[in-house]
């Protein structure tokens, strides 16, 4: 009985370890400081607020978007309790590091508590800030009220050109949409 219990525990530990080996959950984020060094001033301002949860509602969010005119913007609506958000967050980590000198990235944390959101960002740190959106008013601006996650794409003139409802199953699909909707103009 003792041996079978030990074997079961060891097998479970092995499965957990193997399951995490290929997963992005808890993966090490990119070296944002190195990747984003030399970013243009408006984009560099974002990177001085990594992982921050910003308040101010739609007014503050729209002011930030206006300050980013001249650059395409990708806005990811997420919540700490959302499984698909967790699955796609590493894609945003990597692509914001790769494209962050040409594309602005922002987060919108909707229907979440600040404590849970801060814990989540500790697990999945990003180089950019997220706006708190407890009542989904910012999500309404993004046309992203049908579920979680959602991603909105603004062109360099500040026009909302596309909102994807639902998560990205791969980094390649997110990159394709960034190229199609944010970088195409």
C-alpha positions in Angstrom: 0.0 0.0 0.0 2.8 2.4 1.0 4.8 1.7 -2.2 1.7 2.2 -4.5 1.0 5.5 -2.7 4.6 6.7 -3.2 4.5 5.6 -6.9 1.3 7.4 -7.4 2.7 10.6 -5.9 5.8 10.4 -7.9 3.8 9.8 -11.1 1.6 12.7 -10.4 4.7 14.9 -9.7 6.2 13.8 -13.0 3.0 14.6 -14.9 2.8 18.0 -13.4 6.4 18.7 -14.2 6.1 17.4 -17.8 2.8 19.3 -18.3 4.5 22.5 -17.3 7.6 21.9 -19.4 5.8 22.5 -22.7 3.4 25.1 -21.3 3.6 28.8 -21.3 2.0 29.0 -17.8 4.6 30.6 -15.5 7.1 30.9 -18.4 9.9 33.4 -18.1 8.9 36.7 -19.8 11.2 38.3 -22.3 13.9 40.8 -21.2 11.7 43.8 -21.9 14.4 46.4 -21.0 16.7 45.0 -23.6 14.0 44.3 -26.2 12.4 47.8 -25.9 15.5 49.9 -25.5 15.4 52.9 -27.8 11.6 52.8 -28.3 10.1 56.1 -29.5 9.1 58.4 -26.7 5.3 57.7 -26.7 5.9 54.0 -26.6 8.7 54.3 -24.1 6.2 56.0 -21.8 4.1 52.8 -21.8 7.2 50.8 -20.8 7.8 53.0 -17.8 4.5 51.6 -16.4 5.0 47.8 -16.7 2.3 45.7 -15.0 0.6 48.8 -13.6 -3.2 48.9 -13.1 -4.4 52.3 -14.1 -7.7 53.8 -13.1 -9.5 56.7 -14.7 -12.0 54.9 -16.8 -12.8 55.7 -20.4 -11.5 59.3 -20.1 -8.0 58.2 -19.1 -8.0 55.4 -21.6 -9.1 57.7 -24.5 -6.5 60.2 -23.5 -3.8 57.5 -23.6 -5.0 56.4 -27.1 -4.9 60.0 -28.3 -1.3 60.3 -27.0 -0.4 57.2 -29.1 -1.6 58.6 -32.4 1.0 57.9 -35.1 1.4 54.3 -33.8 -0.9 51.3 -34.2 -2.3 50.1 -30.9 -3.2 46.5 -29.8 -5.5 46.4 -26.7 -6.0 43.1 -24.9 -9.1 42.8 -22.6 -8.4 40.2 -20.0 -9.3 39.0 -16.5 -7.3 37.0 -13.9 -10.0 34.4 -13.6 -10.2 33.8 -17.4 -8.6 30.6 -18.6 -8.3 31.6 -22.3 -6.7 34.9 -21.1 -4.1 33.0 -19.2 -3.4 30.8 -22.3 -2.8 33.7 -24.7 -1.0 36.1 -22.3 2.4 34.7 -23.1 1.8 35.5 -26.8 1.3 39.2 -25.7 4.4 39.0 -23.6 6.6 37.8 -26.5 5.0 39.9 -29.3 5.0 43.1 -27.2 8.8 42.6 -26.7 9.3 41.8 -30.4 7.1 44.6 -31.9 6.9 47.1 -29.1 9.1 49.7 -30.9 6.5 49.9 -33.7 3.3 48.9 -32.0 1.8 50.1 -28.7 0.3 47.4 -26.5 -2.2 48.1 -23.7 -4.3 45.9 -21.4 -7.8 46.3 -20.1 -8.6 44.3 -16.9 -12.4 43.9 -16.9 -14.7 42.5 -14.2 -11.9 41.7 -11.9 -10.5 42.7 -8.5 -7.3 44.7 -8.3 -5.7 42.2 -6.0 -6.4 39.2 -8.3 -5.2 41.2 -11.3 -2.0 42.2 -9.6 -1.4 38.5 -8.7 -2.0 37.6 -12.3 0.4 40.2 -13.6 3.0 38.9 -11.1 2.7 35.5 -12.9 2.5 37.0 -16.4 4.4 40.3 -16.3 4.1 42.6 -19.3 6.0 45.6 -20.3 2.9 47.8 -20.6 0.1 49.0 -18.3 -3.5 47.8 -18.1 -6.5 49.9 -17.3 -9.0 48.7 -14.7 -12.5 48.3 -16.2 -14.8 46.8 -13.5 -18.0 47.9 -15.3 -16.8 47.2 -18.9 -17.1 50.8 -20.0 -13.8 50.6 -21.7 -14.8 47.3 -23.2 -17.8 49.0 -24.7 -15.4 51.5 -26.5 -13.4 48.5 -27.8 -16.6 46.7 -29.0 -15.4 43.9 -26.8 -18.4 43.1 -24.5 -19.2 39.6 -25.7 -16.7 37.7 -23.6 -13.1 37.1 -22.6 -10.6 37.6 -23.8 -11.0 40.1 -26.6 -8.4 42.1 -28.6 -9.0 45.4 -30.3 -6.7 46.8 -33.0 -6.3 50.6 -33.7 -4.5 51.9 -36.8 -1.9 54.6 -36.5 -4.6 57.3 -37.0 -6.4 56.1 -33.8 -9.3 54.4 -35.6 -10.6 51.1 -34.2 -10.3 48.8 -37.2 -11.1 45.3 -35.7 -12.1 43.6 -32.5 -11.6 39.9 -32.1 -13.9 38.2 -29.6 -12.2 35.2 -28.0 -8.7 34.0 -27.4 -5.9 33.3 -29.7 -5.0 29.7 -30.0 -1.5 30.5 -31.2 1.1 33.3 -31.3 1.1 33.0 -35.1 -2.6 33.9 -35.3 -2.1 36.9 -33.0 0.9 38.0 -35.1 -1.1 37.6 -38.3 -3.9 39.9 -36.9 -1.3 42.5 -35.7 0.1 42.5 -39.2 -3.3 42.6 -40.9 -5.0 45.2 -38.7 -2.3 47.2 -36.9 0.7 47.3 -39.3 -1.1 47.1 -42.6 -1.6 50.9 -42.9 
